[in-house]
Amino acid sequence: MIGDLIAAAIGRDIDRRDGEGGTLGALAGVATWKVARRVVPAAIVIGGAALGARYLIRKFRNDPASA
């Protein structure tokens, strides 16, 4: 809830710079915050899995055959 308030305040301040009201900016700030809270952790997990898979593929591909 505190994050929503901070996002709304930041969005309102950004929207006020054009001389008009800041309601639309506040709504955009809250919406962006709510989406980012879900997307960023998912992107980190997916990126980590992709890097892990890439590492394992390279490790097993360059493994020399035992004699």
N, C-alpha and C positions, 0 to 999 in steps of 0.2 A: 504494500500500500504506500509506503514511503517512496518507493521507486516510482510509482505512478505519479505521485505529487511532484517529485523532482522533474520527471519527464514532461509533465504538463507545464511546469514553470519555465523550463528551458524552451519548449516549443512556443509558449506564449511570448517570451522575450524575443525569439527569432522572428515571429510573425509581426510583432509590434514595430520592427525596424522600418517597415514600409509606410508607417503612419496610420495604418488602420487598426482595427481591433485584433486581439490575439486569440480568439476562441478557436478558430480553425487550426492555428498552430498548436494550441494546447491539445486538441483532439489528435492531431497528427503525431505529436510527441508521445502521447500515451499509447497510441496504436503501434508506433515504432518500437517502443519499449516492450510491449507485450509480445510482439513478433520476435524481437531479438532475444528475449529470455528463453524462447523455445528453439530457435534456429541455431544460435551460436553453439550451445552445448552439443547439439546433434551434429553440426559441422565438424566440431573437434573430434568427436567419436568416429565419424566416418573418415575423416582425414587420417586419424591414427590407425584405423584398420587398413586403409589403403597403403600407408607407409609400411606397416608391418607386413602386409602381403608382398609388397615390392621387395622388401628386405629378404624375406624368406625365399622368394623366387630367385633372386640373384645369388643367395647363399647356396641353394641346392643346384643351380645351373653351373656354377663355377667349381663345384666340388670334384676333385680329381678321382678317377676310378682307382680303387684299391688293388694292389698287385697280388 
